[in-house]
Amino acid sequence: MAYVISDECIACGACQAECPVEAISEGDGKFAIDPDLCTDCGSCAEVCAVEAIQPE
């Protein structure tokens, strides 16, 4: 189960830097997680300042 980033994302980039498999990229006004690359480790959710990242 991949993680997803909600519209609460403030595009700070903390999650992208934390992702060990580079599954996170900057999207249109927020970041997005590629579900095919996500390994469900949760590292991104742990560093999200606004709790915008949750399991799908």
N, C-alpha and C positions, 0 to 999 in steps of 0.2 A: 504494500500500500504506500503510495507516494504521498509526500507532503504537498500542500497547496498554500499559496499566498493570497490572502483576501484583499479586498479593496482598502482595508485599513493600512496597508503598506505605505510608509512615508519615503520610500526609495533611498534609505540611508546607506545601503550597500553592505551592511554588517554580515548579512546572511551569505552573500556571494563570496566574501572573503573566507568564510568559515567552511563552505562546502568542500569536502575532500574529493568529490568526483566531478566538480565543475558543472553541476546540473542546473545552476541558477544563472539567469541572464537578465539584463535590464530590458524591461518591456516598455510599453506605452504608459508612462507615469507611475509604474510600479515594477517590481521584479517578478519573474516567473520561474517556476521549477519545471524542468523537463521530466515528465513522469517515467520516461524510458531510461533515463540516467540515474534518477533518484534511488538511493539504496536504503531509504527509510531509517537513516541513522539518527535523525533528530537534532543534529548539530546546529542547523540553521534556526530551528525553533527556540533553542536555548539562548541564542544571542539576540533574538528579535526584541527590540525595545518596546514595541507596541503590541506584541503578541498576535501578529497578523499571520503567523504560520501555524497551521494545524494539520494533523493527518487527514487525508482525503476520506 
